[in-house]
Amino acid sequence: MNLLLDSALKATVILFAAWTASLLLRRASADVRHTIWLVAMLAVAMLPAALAIPRSAIPSAARIIVPVMVAGTQVAARKLPWLVMLWAIGASIVLTRLIFGLLAAARITRSARIIDGVLYSDLAATPLTWGFLRPVVILPAYATEWTAAQRDLVIRHEQAHIARHDWLWQMLSNLMTAVFWFHPLVWLANIQLRREAEGAVDDFVLSNGATPSDYADRLVDVARRLNRISAPVAVLSMVRKPELETRVRSILDPSRHRANAGLFVRCAIALAAVALILPIAVTRERVYAQGKVYKLAKGMTPPSLISRVEPQYTPEAQDARIEGTVKLSAEVTPEGVARNIRVAKSLDPGLDANAVSAVSNWRFKPGMKDGEPVTVAVTIEVNFHLK
């Protein structure tokens, strides 16, 4: 659970950066903004794996150590199952919705009939495509009333989705939404990824000879025929009413940039993402103190670190390249100083002594019980890593 929460916190930075970039590039092509959101969601997907890498596997030059105080183990042990249960319920709801969407897409496909090489279904509310290895394009039954040119326009739209692998990217985004269902920016990213994919496909169709007025007419005609049954979440549907007005205005705007993001732009976005992600992903937290005496209850808080002195390496330990953790037991007094410091887990005699010396100079905000500062027994971990 800690890994999930840590990933969610770091995802906030990534997705906020993507949101800012997309706003700054609102006059750029939809494909550029889609690339930004896609790279951001891929980065979020990789965060748990990156944060699960053991600290010892990260080069010392890349480590960023953030001192953090945490609550007593008794409280954490009681709360963790409830947090896991709450997360599992939310994730299950989102995943169930996605699974039902896939089942609905399969049902629409089974109901489709082939006419002149084109799939039509009475269950399809809008032209749609889904699938990766064997993608399909399905038109609603009323599309038989269209002219061949009108059907070709719509089919080109759906085939552009297939060429761009938009269904695959959207499914990945939906899975990330299930994992981080509690994170509003992940939901925003999921919506924006779908919207920008539709905009990029619109630009592609228009850039390849479609007349804007004819193309917009197809979208309006489909929207007019939409009933209360919306398209399944697991498909890419040509029209969703909340986005219709914005798309039509964009289609009819001759000043819009419609070129695909070139290789240079894609590389620049990827490099910018790496530059942002690396320092975020390698950030690690170090627990310095943890309350041991009192059961944390209403009216009581553990000590918190205010200032610290860095422990020094001994020349002998440095030459021997000794790395690891010295675990100390101590008492934080009401004055906020550590006393009765003892080595609970030794690393090296010299490093042990330096750890005790350093912690004796640390300053704490004392633990509080019923509004009064009290002496609290703590366990302190002092990490030694060679740079």
Secondary structure, DSSP 8 states (H G I E B T S, - for coil): -HHHHHHHHHHHHHHHHHHHHHHHTTTS-HHHHHHHHHHHHHHHHHHHHHHTS-GGGS-GGG-EEEEE----HHHHHHHHHHHHHHHHHHHHHHHHHHHHHHHHHHHHHHH-EEETTEEEETT-SS-EEE-SSS-EEEEEGGGGGS-HHHHHHHHHHHHHHHHHTHHHHHHHHHHHHHHTTT-HHHHHHHHHHHHHHHHHHHHHHHHTT--HHHHHHHHHHHHHH--SS---TTSEES--HHHHHHHHHHHT-TT-------HHHHHHHHHHHHHHHHHHHTEEEEE--EE-SS---TTEE--EEEE-------HHHHHTT--EEEEEEEEE-TTS-EEEEEEEE-S-HHHHHHHHHHHTT-EEE-EEETTEEE-EEEEEEEEE---
